[in-house]
Amino acid sequence: MTSPSPTLRNRSFIFFTVTQYLGAFNDNVFKQIILLFAMVVLGGEDRQGTAAILFALPFIVFSGYAGQLAEMFRKSTIMRLAKIAELVIMLLAMLGFALQSENFLLFVLFLMGAQSAFFSPAKYGVIPELVEKKIMVDANGIVQMTTFLAIILGQAISGPLVDVLGKERIYLVGGFCSLVSLLGIVSVYFIRETEANKPQMKLSLNPISRIWLSLKEMAADKPLFLALFGGTYFWFAGALVQLTVNNYGYVLLGLDATGISILLVCLAGGIMMGCLVAGPLRRKIGGKALILTGGIGVIVAQSSLCFYHLPIQAIWCLLFAAGFSTGLYYIPLGTFIQTRPVLGKKAEILAAFGWVNFVGIFSAGILWKGFMAIGLASNNVWLIMASGLVLVMLVLYPHLDEIQ
C-alpha cells in the first residue's frame, strides 16, 4: 500500500484537485442554469425549493450505500465510475434543454444528485490516503478554494449563457457540460489507485442502519458531534443562500441573469479567499478564534444584506464579506471531521456527515417553498439565517477548544 505523500506537490493530489474542480464546475453551471432558466427565461414561479429538494434527495437515499462502497472498493475506482456516469447525465441534460422541458431537467438534476452522492464519500475519504495528516489543513484549504473557484466560474458564466443563448440555443449548455465531463474522466485516471479499506465487508441492504450506527459513533465523540452540528448548518445555510441570492437579485434588485451571477460570484469569491487563508490563520490564531471570527463576520454581513436599497457595490462587498467569513468558519470544522475518524471507519463517518448535510439541504428546499408560499421577501431570509447562526455559535462556543 502506497503511503500518503508528505507534500501537496504530488501527481495524485494535483489531479484529484483538478478532477473535483471540474465536477464542482459542472454541477454549478448546470444547477444554476436550471434555476435561472425556470425563473428568468420561462418566467415561471420560483421553483428553486423543488430543485433543491430533488438534488438533495439522492444523497439522503444513497449516501449509506455510497459510504459502504467507498470502504469495500478502491476509492479511485468509484471516482472513475462516477465521472463516467457524469458524462451520461450531461448528455441527458442536453436533451432536456433541447426539449425545453423543465420537469425533465429537474429529473436530470435528481440524477446528478445521485452521481454526486456516490462520488462524495470517495472524494473526501481519499484525501487522507493521498497526503499526510500534518498537511491536511492545507490540502483541505486548496480543495475548498478550488471548489469555490469552480463555483465562481460556474456562476460567472451561467447568467451570461442564459442571457446570450436564450430559449432557442440553451441546449448548447448540455454539450459544453459534456465536454467538461470528458476532461474530468481524463484527469481522474491520473490519480493513483488506492486500496480498499474493508474489501471483506458485506453490503448492508438497510443503509440507514449503517448511517445511524455512524451517527451514534459520532454522538459518542462530543467534539466530533459538535463539529458535525456546526458543519451541517454551513451546508443548510449554503443551500438557502443560493436560493436567496437568486430571488433577491431577480425580485428585489431587478437584475437579469448576468447581474445575479455577479452577486453569486462575489459570494463564492469571498468563500474561496476565506478557505485560502484559513490554514495559515489557524496556525497563527488557533481554530477557536478562526471559527469565532468567521461566525461573527457571517452574522454581521448577512444582517446588513437585509437593507437591499443599498448601492449595488455595497451589496457586492457584503456578499464577499459573508463568503470570506464563511470560509474561515467552515475549514477548521471540515478538517476536524475528516481527520478525527480512524481509517476503516472514515468513509462511512464521512458518508453519514454527507447524509446529514443533505438532510439540511433538503430541509432548506422545503423551508424555501414555505417562504414562497407565505410571500416572505428574500431580504428577510438573510435575517433568519443570521439569527440561526447566532444560535449555532452559542452552542459551539463552550466547546471550541476541543475542535482543533
C-alpha positions as CSV (number, residue, x, y, z in Angstrom):
1,M,0.0,0.0,0.0
2,T,1.4,3.4,-1.0
3,S,1.9,5.8,1.9
4,P,0.3,9.2,1.9
5,S,2.6,11.9,0.4
6,P,4.3,14.4,2.7
7,T,3.9,17.1,0.1
8,L,0.9,18.6,-1.8
9,R,3.1,18.6,-4.9
10,N,2.4,15.0,-6.0
11,R,0.7,13.9,-9.1
12,S,-2.3,12.2,-7.5
13,F,-3.3,15.1,-5.3
14,I,-2.8,17.6,-8.2
15,F,-5.1,15.6,-10.5
16,F,-7.5,14.9,-7.6
17,T,-7.8,18.6,-7.2
18,V,-8.4,19.0,-11.0
19,T,-11.0,16.2,-11.0
20,Q,-13.0,17.6,-8.2
21,Y,-12.7,21.1,-9.6
22,L,-14.2,20.0,-12.9
23,G,-17.0,18.2,-11.2
24,A,-17.9,21.1,-9.0
25,F,-17.8,23.5,-12.0
26,N,-20.2,21.2,-14.0
27,D,-22.5,20.9,-11.0
28,N,-22.8,24.6,-10.6
29,V,-23.1,25.5,-14.2
30,F,-25.9,23.0,-14.7
31,K,-27.8,23.6,-11.5
32,Q,-27.7,27.4,-11.7
33,I,-28.8,27.4,-15.3
34,I,-31.8,25.3,-14.5
35,L,-32.7,27.7,-11.7
36,L,-32.3,30.8,-13.9
37,F,-33.9,29.1,-16.9
38,A,-37.1,28.4,-15.0
39,M,-37.2,31.8,-13.2
40,V,-35.8,34.3,-15.7
41,V,-36.3,32.7,-19.1
42,L,-39.5,30.8,-18.7
43,G,-40.8,33.5,-16.2
44,G,-42.5,30.9,-14.1
45,E,-43.0,30.6,-10.4
46,D,-39.9,30.3,-8.1
47,R,-39.4,26.5,-8.1
48,Q,-36.0,26.7,-6.6
49,G,-37.2,24.8,-3.5
50,T,-38.3,21.9,-5.6
51,A,-34.9,21.9,-7.4
52,A,-33.0,21.9,-4.0
53,I,-35.2,19.0,-2.8
54,L,-34.6,16.9,-5.9
55,F,-30.9,17.5,-5.8
56,A,-30.6,16.6,-2.1
57,L,-33.0,13.6,-2.1
58,P,-30.5,11.1,-3.7
59,F,-27.9,11.9,-1.0
60,I,-30.5,11.0,1.7
61,V,-31.4,7.8,-0.1
62,F,-28.0,6.6,-1.4
63,S,-25.3,8.0,1.0
64,G,-25.5,4.9,3.2
65,Y,-24.7,2.7,0.2
66,A,-22.0,5.1,-1.0
67,G,-20.2,5.1,2.3
68,Q,-20.1,1.3,2.4
69,L,-18.9,1.0,-1.2
70,A,-16.1,3.5,-0.5
71,E,-14.8,1.1,2.2
72,M,-15.4,-2.1,0.2
73,F,-13.8,-0.9,-3.0
74,R,-11.0,1.3,-4.1
75,K,-12.0,4.9,-3.8
76,S,-10.1,5.6,-7.1
77,T,-12.3,3.1,-8.9
78,I,-15.5,4.6,-7.5
79,M,-14.4,8.1,-8.6
80,R,-13.7,6.8,-12.1
81,L,-17.1,5.2,-12.5
82,A,-18.8,8.3,-11.1
83,K,-17.1,10.5,-13.7
84,I,-18.3,8.3,-16.5
85,A,-21.8,8.5,-15.1
86,E,-21.5,12.3,-15.1
87,L,-20.9,12.3,-18.8
88,V,-24.0,10.2,-19.5
89,I,-26.1,12.6,-17.3
90,M,-24.8,15.7,-19.1
91,L,-25.8,14.2,-22.4
92,L,-29.3,13.7,-21.0
93,A,-29.2,17.4,-19.9
94,M,-28.5,18.4,-23.5
95,L,-31.7,16.5,-24.5
96,G,-33.7,18.2,-21.7
97,F,-32.6,21.7,-22.7
98,A,-33.4,20.9,-26.4
99,L,-36.9,19.8,-25.4
100,Q,-37.1,22.8,-23.1
101,S,-38.8,20.6,-20.5
102,E,-38.4,21.9,-17.0
103,N,-39.7,18.7,-15.5
104,F,-37.2,16.6,-17.4
105,L,-34.4,18.8,-16.4
106,L,-35.4,18.5,-12.8
107,F,-35.2,14.7,-13.2
108,V,-31.7,15.1,-14.7
109,L,-30.9,17.2,-11.6
110,F,-32.0,14.3,-9.5
111,L,-29.6,12.0,-11.4
112,M,-26.8,14.5,-10.9
113,G,-27.5,14.4,-7.2
114,A,-27.3,10.6,-7.3
115,Q,-24.0,10.7,-9.1
116,S,-22.6,13.2,-6.5
117,A,-23.9,11.1,-3.7
118,F,-21.7,8.1,-4.7
119,F,-18.8,10.4,-5.6
120,S,-18.6,12.4,-2.4
121,P,-17.5,9.8,0.2
122,A,-14.8,8.5,-2.1
123,K,-13.8,12.1,-2.9
124,Y,-13.5,13.3,0.7
125,G,-12.3,10.0,2.1
126,V,-9.4,9.7,-0.4
127,I,-7.6,12.9,0.7
128,P,-6.1,11.3,3.9
129,E,-4.9,8.5,1.6
130,L,-3.1,10.9,-0.7
131,V,-1.5,13.3,1.7
132,E,-0.1,13.1,5.3
133,K,-2.2,14.2,8.2
134,K,0.1,17.1,9.1
135,I,-0.7,18.9,5.8
136,M,-4.4,18.0,5.8
137,V,-5.5,21.6,6.7
138,D,-3.5,22.9,3.7
139,A,-4.9,20.2,1.5
140,N,-8.4,21.0,2.6
141,G,-7.8,24.7,2.1
142,I,-6.7,24.0,-1.5
143,V,-9.6,21.6,-2.2
144,Q,-12.2,24.1,-0.8
145,M,-10.5,27.0,-2.5
146,T,-10.6,25.3,-5.9
147,T,-14.1,24.1,-5.3
148,F,-15.3,27.7,-4.8
149,L,-13.2,28.8,-7.7
150,A,-15.2,26.3,-9.7
151,I,-18.4,27.8,-8.2
152,I,-17.2,31.3,-9.1
153,L,-16.5,30.4,-12.7
154,G,-19.7,28.3,-12.9
155,Q,-21.8,31.2,-11.5
156,A,-19.9,33.7,-13.7
157,I,-20.8,32.1,-16.9
158,S,-24.3,30.7,-16.0
159,G,-26.0,34.1,-16.2
160,P,-24.4,35.3,-19.4
161,L,-25.1,31.9,-21.0
162,V,-28.8,32.2,-20.2
163,D,-28.9,35.8,-21.4
164,V,-27.0,35.1,-24.6
165,L,-28.4,31.7,-25.6
166,G,-32.0,32.3,-24.6
167,K,-34.6,29.6,-25.1
168,E,-33.6,28.6,-28.6
169,R,-30.0,27.7,-28.1
170,I,-29.9,26.8,-24.4
171,Y,-29.3,23.1,-25.4
172,L,-25.7,24.1,-26.1
173,V,-25.1,24.2,-22.4
174,G,-25.5,20.4,-22.3
175,G,-22.8,20.0,-24.9
176,F,-20.5,22.3,-23.0
177,C,-21.1,20.3,-19.8
178,S,-20.5,17.0,-21.6
179,L,-17.1,18.3,-22.7
180,V,-16.2,19.3,-19.1
181,S,-17.2,15.7,-18.1
182,L,-14.8,14.2,-20.6
183,L,-12.0,16.3,-19.2
184,G,-12.9,15.0,-15.7
185,I,-12.7,11.4,-17.0
186,V,-9.2,12.0,-18.3
187,S,-8.0,13.7,-15.1
188,V,-9.4,11.1,-12.7
189,Y,-7.2,8.4,-14.3
190,F,-4.1,10.2,-13.3
191,I,-4.9,9.7,-9.6
192,R,-3.1,6.6,-8.3
193,E,-5.1,3.6,-7.4
194,T,-5.8,3.3,-3.7
195,E,-6.5,0.2,-1.7
196,A,-9.9,-0.8,-0.3
197,N,-10.0,-0.5,3.5
198,K,-12.6,-3.2,4.1
199,P,-12.7,-5.5,1.0
200,Q,-14.3,-8.3,3.1
201,M,-17.2,-6.1,4.2
202,K,-20.7,-7.1,3.1
203,L,-23.1,-4.5,1.7
204,S,-25.9,-3.8,4.1
205,L,-29.3,-3.6,2.3
206,N,-30.5,-1.3,5.0
207,P,-28.1,1.6,4.6
208,I,-30.0,3.9,7.0
209,S,-28.9,1.4,9.8
210,R,-25.3,2.0,8.8
211,I,-25.7,5.7,8.8
212,W,-27.5,5.6,12.1
213,L,-24.6,3.5,13.5
214,S,-22.1,6.0,12.3
215,L,-24.1,8.9,13.8
216,K,-24.2,7.1,17.1
217,E,-20.4,6.7,17.0
218,M,-20.2,10.4,16.2
219,A,-22.6,11.3,19.1
220,A,-20.4,9.4,21.5
221,D,-17.5,11.6,20.5
222,K,-18.7,15.0,21.7
223,P,-16.2,17.2,19.8
224,L,-16.9,15.3,16.6
225,F,-20.6,15.6,17.1
226,L,-20.4,19.3,17.7
227,A,-18.3,19.8,14.5
228,L,-21.0,17.8,12.7
229,F,-23.6,20.2,14.0
230,G,-21.7,23.3,13.0
231,G,-20.7,21.8,9.6
232,T,-24.3,20.8,8.8
233,Y,-25.5,24.3,9.5
234,F,-23.0,25.5,6.9
235,W,-24.5,23.3,4.2
236,F,-28.1,24.0,5.2
237,A,-27.4,27.8,5.1
238,G,-25.3,27.5,1.9
239,A,-28.3,25.9,0.1
240,L,-30.6,28.6,1.4
241,V,-28.1,31.3,0.5
242,Q,-28.1,30.4,-3.2
243,L,-31.9,30.3,-3.4
244,T,-32.0,33.6,-1.5
245,V,-29.4,35.4,-3.8
246,N,-31.3,34.3,-7.0
247,N,-34.6,35.6,-5.7
248,Y,-33.0,38.7,-4.0
249,G,-31.3,39.7,-7.3
250,Y,-34.3,39.0,-9.6
251,V,-37.2,40.2,-7.5
252,L,-35.8,42.9,-5.2
253,L,-32.9,44.2,-7.1
254,G,-34.4,43.8,-10.6
255,L,-31.3,42.2,-12.1
256,D,-31.0,40.0,-15.2
257,A,-29.3,36.6,-15.1
258,T,-25.9,38.1,-15.6
259,G,-26.5,40.5,-12.7
260,I,-27.5,37.6,-10.5
261,S,-24.4,35.8,-11.5
262,I,-22.2,38.7,-10.4
263,L,-23.9,38.5,-6.9
264,L,-23.0,34.8,-6.6
265,V,-19.5,35.4,-7.9
266,C,-18.9,37.9,-5.1
267,L,-20.2,35.5,-2.5
268,A,-18.2,32.5,-3.9
269,G,-15.1,34.6,-4.3
270,G,-15.2,35.5,-0.7
271,I,-15.6,31.9,0.3
272,M,-12.6,30.9,-1.9
273,M,-10.4,33.6,-0.3
274,G,-11.6,32.6,3.2
275,C,-10.7,29.0,2.5
276,L,-7.3,30.0,1.1
277,V,-6.2,31.9,4.2
278,A,-7.9,29.6,6.8
279,G,-4.9,27.2,7.0
280,P,-2.2,29.9,7.7
281,L,-4.5,31.8,10.0
282,R,-5.4,28.7,12.0
283,R,-1.7,28.1,12.7
284,K,-1.4,31.7,14.0
285,I,-4.6,32.3,16.0
286,G,-5.9,28.8,16.5
287,G,-9.1,27.0,15.4
288,K,-11.3,28.5,18.1
289,A,-10.5,32.1,17.2
290,L,-10.9,31.3,13.5
291,I,-14.4,29.8,13.9
292,L,-15.5,32.7,16.1
293,T,-14.1,35.3,13.7
294,G,-15.8,33.7,10.8
295,G,-19.1,33.2,12.5
296,I,-19.3,36.8,13.7
297,G,-18.4,38.0,10.3
298,V,-21.2,36.0,8.6
299,I,-23.8,37.2,11.1
300,V,-22.9,40.9,10.6
301,A,-22.8,40.7,6.8
302,Q,-26.0,38.7,6.4
303,S,-27.9,41.0,8.8
304,S,-26.7,44.0,6.7
305,L,-28.0,42.4,3.5
306,C,-31.5,42.9,4.8
307,F,-31.1,46.5,3.6
308,Y,-31.5,45.9,-0.2
309,H,-31.8,49.6,-1.1
310,L,-28.0,49.9,-0.5
311,P,-25.9,50.7,-3.6
312,I,-25.2,47.6,-5.6
313,Q,-21.4,48.0,-4.9
314,A,-22.2,47.8,-1.2
315,I,-24.2,44.6,-1.7
316,W,-21.3,43.1,-3.6
317,C,-18.9,43.9,-0.8
318,L,-21.3,42.5,1.9
319,L,-21.7,39.2,-0.1
320,F,-17.9,39.0,-0.4
321,A,-17.5,39.6,3.3
322,A,-20.2,37.0,4.1
323,G,-18.4,34.4,1.9
324,F,-14.9,35.2,3.3
325,S,-16.2,34.8,6.8
326,T,-17.9,31.5,5.9
327,G,-14.6,30.1,4.7
328,L,-12.9,30.9,8.0
329,Y,-15.8,29.4,9.9
330,Y,-16.0,26.1,8.0
331,I,-12.4,25.0,7.2
332,P,-11.5,24.1,10.8
333,L,-14.8,22.2,11.3
334,G,-14.5,20.4,8.0
335,T,-10.9,19.4,8.6
336,F,-11.6,18.2,12.1
337,I,-14.4,15.9,10.8
338,Q,-12.1,14.5,8.1
339,T,-9.2,13.8,10.4
340,R,-10.9,12.6,13.6
341,P,-12.3,9.2,12.5
342,V,-9.8,6.3,12.1
343,L,-9.2,4.5,8.8
344,G,-11.7,1.8,8.3
345,K,-14.5,4.0,9.7
346,K,-13.6,7.2,7.9
347,A,-15.5,6.8,4.7
348,E,-18.7,5.7,6.5
349,I,-18.4,8.6,9.0
350,L,-18.0,11.0,6.1
351,A,-20.9,9.4,4.3
352,A,-23.0,9.9,7.4
353,F,-21.8,13.5,7.6
354,G,-22.8,14.0,4.0
355,W,-26.1,12.4,4.6
356,V,-26.9,14.8,7.5
357,N,-25.7,17.7,5.3
358,F,-28.1,16.8,2.6
359,V,-30.9,16.4,5.0
360,G,-30.1,20.0,5.8
361,I,-30.1,21.0,2.1
362,F,-33.4,19.1,1.6
363,S,-34.8,21.0,4.6
364,A,-33.6,24.2,3.1
365,G,-35.6,23.4,-0.1
366,I,-38.7,22.7,2.0
367,L,-38.2,25.9,4.0
368,W,-37.8,27.9,0.9
369,K,-41.1,26.5,-0.6
370,G,-42.7,27.6,2.7
371,F,-41.2,31.1,2.5
372,M,-42.5,31.4,-1.1
373,A,-46.0,30.1,0.0
374,I,-46.3,32.8,2.6
375,G,-44.8,35.5,0.4
376,L,-41.7,36.2,2.6
377,A,-39.4,38.7,1.0
378,S,-35.9,37.3,0.4
379,N,-34.2,40.2,2.3
380,N,-35.8,38.9,5.5
381,V,-34.4,35.5,4.8
382,W,-30.9,37.0,5.4
383,L,-32.0,37.9,9.0
384,I,-33.4,34.5,9.6
385,M,-30.1,32.9,8.6
386,A,-28.0,35.3,10.7
387,S,-30.2,34.5,13.7
388,G,-29.8,30.8,13.1
389,L,-26.0,31.1,13.1
390,V,-26.2,33.1,16.4
391,L,-27.8,30.1,18.0
392,V,-25.3,27.7,16.4
393,M,-22.4,29.8,17.7
394,L,-23.9,29.8,21.2
395,V,-24.0,26.0,21.2
396,L,-20.4,25.7,19.8
397,Y,-18.6,28.4,21.9
398,P,-18.2,26.5,25.2
399,H,-16.5,23.5,23.3
400,L,-14.4,25.2,20.6
401,D,-11.2,24.5,22.4
402,E,-11.8,20.8,21.7
403,I,-12.3,21.2,18.0
404,Q,-8.7,21.7,16.9
